[in-house]
């Protein structure tokens, strides 16, 4: 691939944007075009980002949608492939982008997405979701369902011109795009080596709103989707049992005993509220979204990861402190 463009959507991300941009500066892929699509930040996000070689685009908050902000960034991109990242993620390894775009050597690959893990502030239940959604197994070049995640993904710009993002969806614009790409005969690739840390530190209300809005989007993408009250009870209980099991094995049950049921309640109550109660959905996709982590234990750290070059973020903290102190 020739030049790579990075599209980052952001709003009030002063705590995180500097770390992501610092990580981009240390990537093995050097010819990067960084496009920041800001939707009206009122903190130091833009000031911090201005310390880095970025192209700044703005969208009014009242005009924002996930798809519209991505289309704005993709329209401005010059790269053959476009890496999409949330403003509150950051890479652990210097070869993150190199790994993420490697499957594009196959002309039939339309989209790639990488592994995600949380940090010390991430709710334990969300850590379990990351492990379930983004396992440690080897790269899959021909995934047989459209699941992906635009917090850490890449697409072909040429294909985006044919399939712009749906600007009306309340979320899951990534899944909708992948579904259309598969319908055209393209492939979706999962690359676990392309790992980022995804920082979520949400209140219960924000957890509820996130899953409710994504459920509304999912029922629009799959009109026959259903999520009955029985589904809410069953999945809440099974995920609760799974989380407690893994927290006990990890030796962190006592500090998470209250946060686990709160997170799962907000997740599945938000999902239940967002869904219409009709029809069915593809079983495999539903399992990917909602089913609990299995009650088995495996090591998540490979020897290859141990030997990979990590990123030094020590200088980035100094830039952020100087910028925010001058407000």
C-alpha positions, -999 to 999 in steps of 0.1 A, spaced: 0 0 0 12 36 -6 3 65 17 -18 56 47 -44 81 60 -55 80 97 -90 93 104 -97 101 141 -131 113 153 -130 133 186 -149 154 210 -134 166 243 -106 140 243 -78 160 260 -70 131 283 -63 107 255 -56 124 221 -20 131 229 -12 95 237 -27 83 205 -9 109 183 24 101 201 19 65 194 13 73 157 46 92 156 65 60 166 50 36 141 71 16 117 49 30 89 62 65 85 43 80 55 12 88 75 -15 114 69 -34 122 101 -69 137 98 -86 148 130 -124 153 127 -134 174 157 -171 179 166 -169 210 187 -144 202 215 -145 227 243 -114 214 262 -77 213 251 -82 185 225 -74 207 195 -46 225 212 -29 193 222 -34 178 187 -19 209 172 15 198 185 15 170 160 14 170 121 -24 167 117 -50 180 93 -79 194 113 -115 192 101 -145 204 121 -181 193 122 -208 211 141 -222 191 171 -257 194 157 -246 179 124 -227 150 139 -233 114 133 -207 86 133 -211 80 96 -211 117 87 -178 125 106 -162 94 90 -173 104 55 -159 139 61 -125 124 71 -124 99 43 -133 125 17 -102 145 28 -79 114 29 -53 108 2 -41 74 12 -49 41 -6 -61 28 28 -77 46 56 -70 36 92 -99 46 115 -93 50 152 -112 63 182 -96 93 199 -95 74 232 -74 45 220 -36 41 218 -13 14 203 10 -7 224 34 -17 196 53 3 170 41 -21 142 4 -16 149 -4 0 115 20 -23 97 1 -53 110 -33 -37 105 -28 -30 68 -9 -62 59 -40 -81 47 -46 -55 20 -20 -73 0 -50 -95 -9 -70 -74 -33 -102 -91 -21 -98 -77 15 -120 -46 20 -117 -41 57 -93 -51 85 -98 -47 123 -75 -54 152 -75 -65 188 -87 -43 216 -79 -45 253 -87 -21 282 -65 -3 307 -65 -1 345 -97 21 345 -117 -3 322 -146 -20 339 -140 -57 344 -170 -67 324 -159 -46 294 -125 -64 296 -144 -96 292 -162 -82 262 -129 -73 246 -116 -108 251 -147 -123 236 -150 -99 207 -113 -97 199 -96 -131 207 -59 -139 206 -61 -165 178 -44 -161 145 -53 -137 117 -86 -145 99 -86 -132 62 -121 -144 53 -144 -138 82 -178 -152 75 -198 -124 92 -196 -86 92 -186 -80 128 -158 -53 131 -151 -22 151 -141 13 140 -122 20 171 -94 1 154 -100 -7 117 -88 1 82 -106 2 49 -98 6 12 -104 42 1 -114 31 -34 -142 10 -19 -153 37 4 -160 58 -27 -184 31 -37 -199 26 -3 -199 57 19 -208 53 55 -245 55 64 -250 89 80 -284 81 95 -274 53 118 -270 59 156 -240 35 157 -226 4 141 -218 22 109 -188 -1 107 -209 -33 107 -232 -18 81 -203 -9 59 -188 -44 63 -221 -60 55 -223 -42 22 -187 -50 13 -193 -87 19 -224 -85 -4 -201 -72 -31 -178 -102 -28 -151 -86 -6 -135 -101 26 -132 -89 62 -99 -97 80 -93 -98 118 -57 -91 128 -51 -98 165 -15 -86 163 -28 -51 155 -36 -43 191 -47 -11 207 -57 -1 243 -93 12 243 -100 35 273 -136 35 285 -144 49 319 -181 55 316 -209 61 341 -238 36 342 -259 61 323 -234 63 295 -231 26 293 -268 23 290 -270 50 263 -242 34 243 -258 0 242 -293 14 236 -281 35 206 -262 5 191 -292 -17 195 -313 9 176 -287 8 149 -286 -30 148 -323 -33 144 -321 -9 114 -293 -29 98 -311 -62 105 -349 -53 105 -359 -88 117 -337 -85 149 -354 -93 182 -344 -90 218 -372 -101 242 -373 -96 279 -364 -132 283 -332 -125 263 -324 -97 287 -328 -119 317 -309 -149 302 -280 -129 289 -277 -107 320 -275 -138 343 -252 -159 321 -228 -130 316 -229 -122 353 -219 -158 361 -191 -157 335 -177 -124 348 -177 -136 384 -160 -169 374 -132 -151 355 -128 -124 382 -124 -151 408 -98 -169 388 -80 -135 381 -80 -128 419 -100 -95 414 -135 -106 425 -137 -85 456 -129 -52 439 -153 -59 411 -182 -75 429 -204 -44 426 -193 -30 392 -199 -63 373 -237 -64 378 -241 -27 373 -223 -29 339 -242 -59 327 -275 -45 338 -269 -13 319 -256 -32 289 -286 -55 285 -313 -32 297 -300 -6 272 -300 -33 245 -335 -44 254 -348 -9 253 -332 -2 219 -346 -33 201 -380 -39 185 -394 -72 195 -398 -90 162 -381 -116 140 -347 -132 144 -310 -124 137 -281 -144 124 -271 -167 153 -234 -162 149 -235 -125 149 -258 -124 179 -234 -147 197 -205 -124 189 -223 -94 204 -240 -108 235 -229 -142 246 -206 -145 276 -170 -155 276 -166 -193 280 -158 -208 314 -123 -218 304 -89 -203 310 -61 -197 285 -30 -176 284 -33 -144 265 4 -134 262 24 -150 233 62 -151 230 59 -130 198 42 -102 217 70 -102 244 96 -96 217 77 -69 198 89 -32 201 67 -13 225 60 25 224 75 50 248 49 75 259 70 94 285 75 125 263 38 127 254 28 134 290 51 165 291 34 179 259 -1 174 274 9 190 308 24 221 290 -6 225 268 -33 221 294 -15 243 319 -14 272 294 -52 272 290 
